[in-house]
């Protein structure tokens, strides 16, 4: 097994962030940045870039983009969640799209 940085996240600081999305919309979660939050922008204030994530939404959502990569077809995520911890380049943001109001988001970033 390859033990490159892409394969292990032991040396990274995990950060947990939970929030609610009040309306069906896109929300950008900035990983390393700081700022004033609003309905469309959240700040994790992690201090460094992300290398992986665990997403557990309270309802069905989509991932529209990760870092600078915007997906042609957004990735659909059910309440079962999604984990990505390997083969992901460092990223500074993730855009989550909800289709229903009052969706609770649990996001764990490495």
N, C-alpha and C positions, 0 to 999 in steps of 0.2 A: 504494500500500500504506500502511496506517495504521501510523505509527511510535509509537503510544502505548505506555505501559509494559506493557500486556498483550501487545504484539507482539514486544518485544525483552527479552532478559534479560542484555544485555551488562554492565549496571551492577551486577548481583547477584553475590554470592560463591557459587560452586559448592562443594558439599561432598559427598564420596563416603563411603558407609558400607556395609560388608559385614558380614553376620552370618549365623549358622545358626539355624534354628528346629528344635528337637529333636523336637517332637511336632506332630501335627495340631492347630492351634489358631489363635486370633487374636492378633496381636502389634501393639501400638500403638507407632509410632515418633513420638516428640515431636521436632519440628524445632528449636525455639528453646530449649526448656527444658533443665534439667540435673537430674540425680538419680541414684539408684542403680538400675542395670539389673537386670532379672530375666527370666524366660522370657517374660512377657507384655508387658513394657514396655522399650523401648529409647530412648536419648537421643542425638540427633545433636549437641547442643551447638553449633548453628550460630550462635546469637546474634541471628538475625532470622528472620522468617517465610519460608516457601517460596513461590515463584511458579510453579514447574514442577518436573517430575521425569522421570527415566528409571529404569524398573524392569526388571531382568533377573533373573528367578528361575531357580533350578536345577531347578525342577519347576513344575507348574501351580499357580497361586495365584489368589486373588481380592482385589480391593480392596473392602473393606466400607464405608469412609468416608474422606473427605478433609475435614479441618477439622471444621466443624460439620454437614456434609452426610453423612447416612447414606443409602446407596443402598437402594432397595426391592429391587432385584435386584443383588447384588454384580457388579462388573466382572471377568470372567474374563481372566486373563493367562497365556499360554503361555510356554514357554522362549524364544520369539522376542522377548519383552519388549514394553514399551509406553513411549512418550514423550509427555508432555504439556508443551508449553512456551508455548502461547498460550491466551488467553481463560480463564485460571484465576485466581480470586481468591486473595489471600494466604491461606495456610493454616498452621496450627500443628501439625498431626498427620496421619498417614495410618495406617489400620488395614489390615493385610495378613492374609488368612486362608490357611492352608495346609491341604491335605487329606492330605498324606503326611508322615511323620516325616523329619527330617534334610534339610530344604530349605535350600539356600544362597541368600541374597538379596543382590543388588547393587543399591544404591539411590543415585542421584545426584540431589541436590536443588539447585535454583537459589535 
